[in-house]
Amino acid sequence: MGSNARDTILKKIKQALKQPVPVPFPATQPLPPYPALQQEPALEFAEKFTNLQGRFSYCSSEAELVAQLSSLADKRKWEKIFCRETALQEMLQASGFPSNYHPTLADCDAAITGCEYLVARTGSILLSSAGESGRTVSVYAPIHICIAYTHQLVEDISDGLEKVLLQNPTYPSLLTLATGPSRTADIEKTLVVGVHGPKEVFCFLIDQ
């Protein structure tokens, strides 16, 4: 680029910066409230989650969860299941699930985590880096299995964020909304599932 062209561009930038900018910026109009859910949060979440290719299962108890999870692991031939969360390990073991978890995430068949909340309106799983699973488990495992309870259901994302803040005076370093398996349409606008994260996401919701 010649010096004359560069000088012209810099001159225009300087002129633009001289224009007064109102401080503080004008207030924006608040967004209208979301309409109320048309059905129970559990049903709303299940519908939205499955529409996003998530695999949802309702369990009336922790014992039923273990029965369903054991049957799924046998059917899929999952031999290397990773779980880092102590409370989940203890709950699963108490209900009869095998306790010999795979020691590494890198080569596991599937990984089990809990979550902060389930967002009914969007079918999203709200995850936090503050938990024992940290930032990586729900992202790097080829199959993500989330175990949650009905008391963790919230209607909207804002409700989940508010509850996280009430529990933590400062936000965790990372909050993630996982909405179904990973997907991209970057290449020729063709949707491909399971490219940048889990190929499948299961959510087992326990009535409690």
N, C-alpha and C positions, 0 to 999 in steps of 0.2 A: 504494500500500500504506500503510495507516495505521501510526502510530507504535507502537501496541500490538502489532500483528502483527509488525512489524520487530523490536521488542524481544524478543518471544517466540522468533523464529527465532534471533536472536543468542545468546540465553540457552541454547538447545538446542545450538548449535554449540560454545559455551564448555564446556558440560557434557561433550559428546562428546570434546573435546580433552583433558579431564582424565583420560580413561581411559588407563592405562599401556600403552605400546606396547613390546614386547620388542625390545631392541637388543643384538646384531645380530638380525635377523629369523631365525626358525627356518629351518634348512636344508631345502631341498626335496629330495625323492627324485630321484636321477638318472634320466633317461629310459633305458629299455632300448635296447640297441644295435639298429641297423637289421639286418634279415636280409640275408644275403649276396646279391649279385646273382645271378640265375638264368642269366645269359648274359654274354658279353663286354661290357665297357663301351661299345664302339663300337655294338654291336647294341642295347644297352639305350637308349643315347642316341637312336639313329635311331628306335627304336620310340616312345619317349616324345615326342620332338620332332615327329614326323609326326602322332601322335595329338592334338597341340595345334595342328594346322593349320600347322606349320612345314614347309618344303620342304627335304628333306635330299638331299644328293648325295655319294657316296663317290668319291674320286679316287685312283688308284694312284700318281700323280705330279703335280708342278706343271704339267707339259705337258698332262696330261689335264684338270686344272682349267681351264687357259686354253681348251682346246678346248670344254669344256662351257659355260664362262662366255661365250665368244664366240658360241656357238650360241644360248644363252638371250638374250643382248642383241640379236642379230639377229631372233630370233623375236618378242621383246617390243617391238622398235623403240626400244630405249633409246639415245638419242643423247647424253644429258647424264648421265654417270656421274661421281659425286663420290668422291674418295679422298684423304685427307689424310696417310696413313701412308707415310713414305718407304720403309721396308723392303718393304711390300706393293707399292708402285709399282715398285720395282726388280725384285722377283721376277716380277711380272706382265709387265713389259716384257722381261725376259730370256727369258721363255717365249713371247713373241710377241703379248701382248695390247696393243692400241693404247694409247699413252701420253698421248693428248690428253684429260686429265680435265677435267670441267666445273669452273670456278673457284669456284662458289658452291653452298652447300648449299640455299639457300632455294627454288630452282626446278629442282633436279635431278630426274631420272627415278628414280635409284637411287643408293645410297651403299654403298661397300665399306669394311669395317673388319676388324681382327683381333679378338682377345679375350684375356682372361687364361686362362680354362679353360672346358671344357664339362662340365657336371654330368650324369653318366649317369642317375642315379636319377630326376631330375626333368625331364630334357630341357631344361635351362636353359643359357643362355650367360652366363657371368660376365664382366662388363665393368668397366673401371676408368677413372676420370677421369685417371689418370696417363699414359695413352697419348696419342699424337698426335691421335687422334680426339676426345679430351676427353669432355665430358658430352653434347654435342648430336647428334652424327652419327647414332647408333643410334636416337635418339628422333624427330628432326625429318624424316628422310628418308621419303618415301612408301613406299619399299621398302628394306629393310636386307639387305645381303649380308654374311655373316660367313664369313671364311676361317680355318680352324683346322687343326691337325695332330694326329695321333693321340696324340702325347706330351702333349698338353694335356688329355686326358680324365682326369677324376677320378670316383670313385664317388659322393661325397656333397658337399653344399654345404660342410660343415665342412672337408673335405679341400682344397677350392679356397681357402677363406679362410685356412687354415693356410699354404698355399703362397704366397699373396700376402703374408702377414705375414713369411715367411722372406725374400722378395725385397725387402720394404720394411720397415725397422725401425719405421716408423709407417705406419698405413694411409693409402691415398690419400684425398682429400677425399670421394670418392664411389665406391661399389661398387654395381653394378646387376646384378640377375638378370633377364635377358630370357627369358621362357618363352613362345615363340610370338609371333604378332602381337598387337597391343594389342586389348583386348576390354573390354566393359562390359555389365552387365545391369541398370543402374540404372533404366532406363525400362521400366516394366511387366514387369520380370523377363525381358525378351527379349534374348538375347545378340546383340550387334552387334560385329563385328570391324573394327578399323582406325579407331577413333574418336580415341584419345588418343596415337597413335603410328603406326608403320608398318602398312600394310595387309597386307603380306606380309613374311615373314622367311625368307631362304634361308641354309642352312649348307652350305658345301662343306668336307668333311673329307678332308685329304690324308694318305695313309699315309706317315708319317715320324716 
